[in-house]
Amino acid sequence: MLGEKQIKWEKETQSELRQLEEISQTRNLITTECAYDPWLRIEGKKLMNLASNNYMGYAGDERLKKAMIAAIQTYGAGATASRLIVGNHPLYEETESELLSWKNAEAGIIVNSGYTANVSIISSLAGRGDYVYSDKLNHASIVDGTILSRAKFMRYRHNDLEHLESMLKRNNDNARKLIVTDSLFSMDGDFAHIKELVQIKEQYNALLMIDEAHATGVYGKKGEGYSYHLGLQNKVDIHMGTFSKALGGFGAYIVGKSWLIDYLTNRMRGFIYSTALPPAILGAAKAAIEIAQRDQERRFLLQKNAAYFRKLLTGHGFDLCGSQSQIVPIMIGSNEKTIKFAELLRHEGLAAIAIRPPTVPENQARIRFTITADHRKQDIEWAVEKIALVGAKMGVIR
Ligand SMILES: *Cc1c(COP(=O)(O)O)cnc(C)c1O
């Protein structure tokens, strides 16, 4: 017999889901096969993959697979405990040392995921009485970390540094201040203004943290990230990035000064109270760092593909939301129209994601495409033809 409270809870959550359904905001899980390939399979249908973060194509790379198998054979399937207990298997030290030489950084640490990294860094570093300044389009994990920290949460309009400064001016000079931004924004495909952010953080005595999740492996001479591409890496206090996107695997890293990494190692709850990554995951991460550093050719190919895709779409009259990267959204507007658009694309053989609120603001629903180094020129041309067909049919372009 269910208690009355439980029945109430069930009823209320179901009615909440029904409300979401009415505004086309419910989501469901679909099994995807071959997600590492430019052509994936969903429910038996072959679709061009314009939705993965596998920008450099490493998720299907034989060298990563081999490294993972070797790691399993030497160190086993699981880490058995958190890193501070007995889970710190030798591949951690090997991978972190590779990470430091790649990033040319003083200190660094690998944690379980990008989500864990952001929540843990911000909630351990900032506390009551501190201020966290965050771009409105920052990733949800940055938002969650800030809420958990209990610091004052100051959200500035996307890339609006005057807005940021006006907040910094108003707040207490003596308080500790942290400015956080994605380097490459995951929904708009545009970049943070890191040079200006560095000037501001110096002027107001704040720390600057950059989330390079979508830029790691893709920007910078050795794929170290967008701040490295700009030559500003030494001006950034906290670098965070992931092995889960362009690097094809899973897990995340933090690099910075020794004082920072020492502190985080002792304080991050998502690090202390969670089991260490399985050896195979570190095997892949280490192989991916080694490969990505030397892979200018694929980075160049990726940029070329992305630029070509943007150029063709712009030529058709689509609004690309300011994209300058391999993440290319087209603005649609309402939820219903965006979902219909994605459905029609799928009908034409394209897998792309309808991005809706709360991920983006109301009435700014969009279709988000991602381009990889594995897409061929003719794939891109074919895709744009289909997108334009659907765009015209839906009245998004003329
Ligand atoms: C994907 C992403 C994360 C989370 O990384 P995971 O490794 O998937 O947990 C954090 N920040 C940004 C900007 C991201 O795009």
PDBQT file of the ligand as one rigid body, heavy atoms in Angstrom, charges set to zero:
ROOT
HETATM    1  C1  LIG A 401      30.445  18.887 -21.577  1.00  0.00    +0.000 C 
HETATM    2  C2  LIG A 401      30.818  20.015 -20.731  1.00  0.00    +0.000 A 
HETATM    3  C3  LIG A 401      31.135  19.836 -19.376  1.00  0.00    +0.000 A 
HETATM    4  C4  LIG A 401      30.968  18.499 -18.697  1.00  0.00    +0.000 C 
HETATM    5  O1  LIG A 401      31.957  17.626 -19.070  1.00  0.00    +0.000 OA
HETATM    6  P1  LIG A 401      31.718  16.048 -18.922  1.00  0.00    +0.000 P 
HETATM    7  O2  LIG A 401      33.070  15.463 -19.031  1.00  0.00    +0.000 OA
HETATM    8  O3  LIG A 401      30.808  15.648 -20.034  1.00  0.00    +0.000 OA
HETATM    9  O4  LIG A 401      31.096  15.825 -17.590  1.00  0.00    +0.000 OA
HETATM   10  C5  LIG A 401      31.549  20.932 -18.662  1.00  0.00    +0.000 A 
HETATM   11  N1  LIG A 401      31.651  22.161 -19.240  1.00  0.00    +0.000 NA
HETATM   12  C6  LIG A 401      31.332  22.357 -20.522  1.00  0.00    +0.000 A 
HETATM   13  C7  LIG A 401      31.449  23.733 -21.107  1.00  0.00    +0.000 C 
HETATM   14  C8  LIG A 401      30.899  21.302 -21.308  1.00  0.00    +0.000 A 
HETATM   15  O5  LIG A 401      30.555  21.504 -22.569  1.00  0.00    +0.000 OA
ENDROOT
TORSDOF 0
